[in-house]
């Protein structure tokens, strides 16, 4: 392994991807309707259902999308920007619930997200690098 920074970056990117991917998959496995209903109950009296329910329906899809893109290193800058925005929204919700241990966890994820975005030039072990390198693609 010639570039330890690229290896370290890939490990951190894949780790964050796994977190997002499997959080989303877990919501699908438990049933989207169950997840949305639970979110609506949890936020009752804190945020209007008109905000909570659309976000709750979109959340599992966004987590799976961001997680998959991060795992592959595909559209990494976009994936990190989306996951950062998702973390802002999740942190806002947990602040509204006064769930400060979860706020702290979200802040840690946001810091990892920041580091990955800041050091994006080290994203060597990725599909993005393969796409940039100009490797020939089989076209029918």
N, C-alpha and C positions, 0 to 999 in steps of 0.2 A: 504494500500500500504506500504509494508515493506521497500522498497528501493527507496528513492526519487531520487537517482542518476540514477537508471535504468529508472524511469519514465521520468526524464528530458532528458536522452539520447534518449529514444524512441520518445518523442515529437519532438526533434530536427531532428532526422533521418527521421521521417515521413514528417516533414515540407519540408526538402530538397527533399525527394522523390516526394512530390506533385509538387514542382517547376519543377523538371525535367520531370515528367510524363505529366503534362499538357502543358508544352512548346512543347513537342513532339507531343502530341495529337492535339494541335492547328495547327501545321504545316501540319499534315495529313488532318485535316478538311478544311484547306485552299487550299489543293491540293499540292502534292509534286512538281509537275512540276512548279506551280506558285512560290513556295518557292525557288526552285533551280534557276529559271530564275531571281527572284529578287536578290538572293545572287550574281549571276553572274554579274548582272548590278551594284550592289553596290560595288563589288570588282574590277570592270573593271579599269585598270590602276594602281591597287595596288598589285594584285596577279594574276598569270596566271589562266585562266579558267580551265586548266588541273589539278590544285590543288583545286580550289574552287568547281567545280561541283561534283567530287566524295565525297568530304567532305559534301557538302550540301545534297546529296542523302543519305548519311549514318547518318547524324545528327539526324533526327527525330527518326530513329530506335534506335540509341544509347540513346537518351534522354528517350524514352519510356522504354527501357530495364533497364537503370540505375534507373529510377524513380520507376518502378515496384519492382525491387529487393530491393531498399531502403525502400519502403513502407512496404514490407513484412518482411524485416530483413533477407533476404535470400542471402547467399553468400556475406555478408555485406562487408568483407574486399576487395573482388574482385570488388564489385559494387562501393565502395568508391575509389579504385585505378583507375577504369575506369572513374568515374565521375571527378576525379581529373585531369586525362589526358585530358578529354574533356574540362574542364575548362581552362587548359593551352592552348589548341588549340583555343578555343573561345577568350581568352584574347589576344593571338597573333594576331588574325584577327582584333579585335577591336583596338589594338595598331596600326596596319598597316593603319587603317582608321582614326587615330587620334580622335577616339571617346572615349575620356577619362572619361566621365560620365559612360559609359557602362563598361569601364575598371575597374572603382571603384566598380561597382556592382559585376562584375565577381570576383574581389579580395575578396569581402565580402563573396561570395559563396565559394570561395576557402578556406577562413578562417574557415567557418562552416565545410567544407569537412575535413580540417585538424583536427579540434577539434574532429569530429566524428571518424576519423581514429586513432587519438592519444588515445582516451578513449574507444576503441572498447571493452574492457573488461566489460564495463557497458551495453553492448548490450543484456540485459536480456529479454525484451519483444520482441521476434523475433522468426522467424521460425528457425534460426540458433540455438537458445537455445533449441528449441524442438528437433532438429536433434541431438544435442550433448547429450541431457539428456537420450537418449537410450529408449525413449518410444516405445512400440511395434507398429509395422506398419502392417496393414492388408495386407497379401500377398495371392494372389490367389492360 
